[in-house]
């Protein structure tokens, strides 16, 4: 299925997967400005709660208060400027966007397209896996000299975790869902679109009538 009625040679060569790849690249680019993950902490001494929001390149929210709590339990402070992943994210994202754009226009080999789709899935899954590892490190190796000693703990990257009298609730945010949507689009978009188009074209179609066999023999 090719896109017709467009003028430039590069665009005329664009097939359905290429169109999906361009849309996916745009979705990835937009995700750079949206939050990827959020955490809310609830406890009696914080009736309004505390929150942290992770973007691809920074963290926002009640970071000072969270670091103060980390000090009391002996956990290392959170320093976004020292997080390697936050520095690498824009380059990884830009590389993936460029690969999708080039793949949309220049690539026809199925193996390369599958590799590009897997690359987008890897960004989404890798983000969660790396974040879970980072949360594990926050809750382990606590200082024995801390004023409070809750013991080692591992906040969940998704869901609810109880640490002493704090209930931590975590969930992915809009930017992450855009990355997942981009991965889904380049993986399953073309066959789904073909199915929808074919179904729409066949809606209301009546198959041609056939004369009964006996009538055909009589006519003969």
C-alpha positions as CSV (number, residue, x, y, z in Angstrom):
1,X,0.0,0.0,0.0
2,X,1.6,3.2,-1.2
3,X,0.7,6.8,-0.7
4,X,-0.4,8.4,-4.0
5,X,-1.0,12.0,-5.1
6,X,2.2,13.4,-3.5
7,X,4.8,15.2,-5.5
8,X,8.4,14.8,-4.3
9,X,10.2,11.5,-5.3
10,X,11.1,10.7,-1.7
11,X,7.5,11.1,-0.6
12,X,6.2,9.2,-3.6
13,X,8.3,6.2,-2.5
14,X,6.9,6.3,1.0
15,X,4.8,3.2,1.8
16,X,2.4,2.6,4.7
17,X,5.1,1.5,7.1
18,X,7.1,4.6,6.2
19,X,4.1,6.9,7.0
20,X,3.7,5.1,10.4
21,X,7.4,5.5,11.0
22,X,7.2,9.3,10.4
23,X,4.3,9.6,12.8
24,X,6.2,7.5,15.4
25,X,9.2,9.8,15.0
26,X,7.0,12.8,15.7
27,X,5.5,11.1,18.8
28,X,9.0,10.4,20.1
29,X,10.1,14.0,19.6
30,X,7.1,15.3,21.5
31,X,7.8,12.9,24.4
32,X,11.0,14.8,25.1
33,X,9.0,17.6,26.5
34,X,6.5,15.5,28.5
35,X,6.9,13.7,31.9
36,X,7.8,10.0,31.7
37,X,7.2,8.9,35.2
38,X,5.6,10.2,38.5
39,X,5.9,9.3,42.1
40,X,3.7,10.5,45.0
41,X,4.5,10.0,48.6
42,X,1.8,10.1,51.3
43,X,2.3,10.2,55.1
44,X,0.6,11.8,58.1
45,X,3.3,14.4,58.5
46,X,2.9,15.5,54.9
47,X,-0.9,15.9,54.5
48,X,-0.4,17.5,51.0
49,X,1.9,14.7,50.0
50,X,5.3,14.9,48.2
51,X,5.8,14.3,44.5
52,X,8.6,13.7,42.0
53,X,8.2,13.9,38.2
54,X,10.9,12.4,35.9
55,X,11.4,13.8,32.4
56,X,14.0,12.4,30.0
57,X,16.5,15.1,31.0
58,X,15.5,16.3,34.4
59,X,13.5,15.7,37.6
60,X,11.0,18.1,39.1
61,X,8.9,18.3,42.3
62,X,9.7,18.1,46.0
63,X,13.3,17.0,45.5
64,X,14.7,18.9,48.5
65,X,12.1,17.3,50.9
66,X,12.7,13.9,49.4
67,X,16.4,14.3,49.9
68,X,15.9,15.3,53.5
69,X,13.9,12.1,54.1
70,X,16.7,10.2,52.4
71,X,19.1,11.7,54.8
72,X,17.1,10.5,57.8
73,X,17.0,6.9,56.6
74,X,20.6,6.8,55.3
75,X,19.8,6.8,51.6
76,X,22.0,8.7,49.1
77,X,20.6,12.1,48.0
78,X,19.1,12.3,44.5
79,X,21.2,14.5,42.3
80,X,19.7,14.7,38.8
81,X,22.8,16.4,37.4
82,X,24.8,13.3,38.3
83,X,22.5,10.8,36.7
84,X,24.2,9.5,33.5
85,X,20.9,8.4,32.0
86,X,19.5,11.9,32.1
87,X,22.5,13.2,30.1
88,X,22.3,10.4,27.6
89,X,18.5,10.4,27.0
90,X,18.4,13.3,24.5
91,X,21.1,11.7,22.3
92,X,19.4,8.3,22.4
93,X,16.0,9.9,21.6
94,X,17.4,12.0,18.8
95,X,19.2,9.1,17.3
96,X,16.1,7.0,17.3
97,X,14.0,9.8,15.7
98,X,16.6,10.2,13.0
99,X,16.7,6.5,12.3
100,X,13.0,6.3,12.0
101,X,12.9,9.3,9.6
102,X,15.7,7.8,7.4
103,X,14.1,4.4,7.6
104,X,10.8,5.7,6.5
105,X,12.2,7.3,3.3
106,X,15.2,5.0,2.4
107,X,14.7,1.5,3.9
108,X,12.6,-1.3,2.4
109,X,14.3,-4.3,4.0
110,X,12.0,-6.0,6.5
111,X,14.8,-6.9,8.8
112,X,15.9,-3.3,9.2
113,X,12.3,-2.2,9.9
114,X,11.9,-4.8,12.5
115,X,15.2,-3.7,14.1
116,X,13.9,-0.1,14.2
117,X,10.6,-1.2,15.8
118,X,12.6,-3.2,18.4
119,X,14.7,-0.1,19.1
120,X,11.6,1.9,20.0
121,X,10.3,-0.9,22.3
122,X,13.8,-1.1,23.8
123,X,13.7,2.5,24.8
124,X,10.3,2.1,26.6
125,X,11.3,-1.2,28.3
126,X,14.8,0.0,29.0
127,X,13.5,3.1,30.7
128,X,11.4,1.2,33.2
129,X,14.2,-1.4,33.8
130,X,16.8,1.2,34.4
131,X,14.5,3.2,36.7
132,X,13.7,0.1,38.7
133,X,17.4,-0.5,39.2
134,X,17.9,3.1,40.2
135,X,15.1,2.8,42.8
136,X,16.7,-0.4,44.1
137,X,20.0,1.3,44.6
138,X,18.2,4.2,46.5
139,X,16.8,1.7,49.0
140,X,19.9,-0.4,49.5
141,X,23.3,0.2,51.0
142,X,21.8,2.5,53.6
143,X,24.1,4.3,56.0
144,X,24.4,2.6,59.4
145,X,24.8,6.0,61.0
146,X,21.4,7.3,59.9
147,X,19.0,8.6,62.5
148,X,16.3,6.1,61.4
149,X,17.0,2.5,60.2
150,X,14.1,1.2,58.1
151,X,16.2,-1.6,56.6
152,X,16.7,-2.1,52.9
153,X,13.7,-1.5,50.7
154,X,12.9,-1.4,47.0
155,X,10.2,1.1,45.8
156,X,8.3,-0.3,42.9
157,X,8.7,1.4,39.6
158,X,4.9,0.9,39.0
159,X,2.4,0.5,41.8
160,X,2.3,1.1,45.6
161,X,5.1,0.6,48.1
162,X,4.9,1.0,51.8
163,X,8.1,2.2,53.5
164,X,7.6,2.8,57.3
165,X,4.6,5.3,57.4
166,X,5.1,6.4,53.8
167,X,2.9,5.1,51.0
168,X,4.7,5.6,47.7
169,X,2.6,5.5,44.5
170,X,4.3,5.4,41.1
171,X,3.1,5.4,37.6
172,X,4.3,6.2,34.1
173,X,3.1,9.5,32.5
174,X,2.2,10.9,29.1
175,X,5.7,10.9,27.6
176,X,6.1,7.2,28.3
177,X,2.8,6.4,26.7
178,X,3.8,8.3,23.6
179,X,6.9,6.1,23.3
180,X,4.8,3.0,23.7
181,X,2.4,4.3,21.2
182,X,5.2,4.9,18.7
183,X,6.5,1.4,19.2
184,X,3.1,0.0,18.7
185,X,2.5,2.0,15.6
186,X,5.7,0.9,13.8
187,X,5.1,-2.7,14.9
188,X,1.4,-3.2,14.3
189,X,0.2,-0.1,12.6
190,X,0.4,-1.1,8.9
191,X,-1.6,-4.4,9.2
192,X,-4.2,-2.8,11.4
193,X,-4.6,0.1,9.0
194,X,-4.9,-2.3,6.0
195,X,-7.5,-4.3,7.9
196,X,-9.6,-1.2,8.8
197,X,-9.4,0.1,5.2
198,X,-10.4,-3.2,3.7
199,X,-13.2,-3.6,6.2
200,X,-14.5,-0.1,5.4
201,X,-14.3,-0.7,1.6
202,X,-16.3,-3.9,2.0
203,X,-19.0,-2.4,4.2
204,X,-22.4,-2.7,2.5
205,X,-21.0,-4.6,-0.4
206,X,-23.4,-7.2,-1.8
207,X,-21.8,-10.3,-3.4
208,X,-23.0,-11.0,-7.0
209,X,-26.0,-13.2,-7.3
210,X,-25.5,-16.7,-8.9
211,X,-28.2,-18.5,-10.8
212,X,-29.1,-21.9,-9.3
213,X,-27.4,-24.9,-10.9
214,X,-30.7,-26.3,-12.2
215,X,-31.5,-23.1,-13.9
216,X,-28.1,-23.0,-15.6
217,X,-28.5,-26.6,-16.9
218,X,-32.0,-25.7,-18.2
219,X,-30.7,-22.7,-20.0
220,X,-28.0,-24.8,-21.6
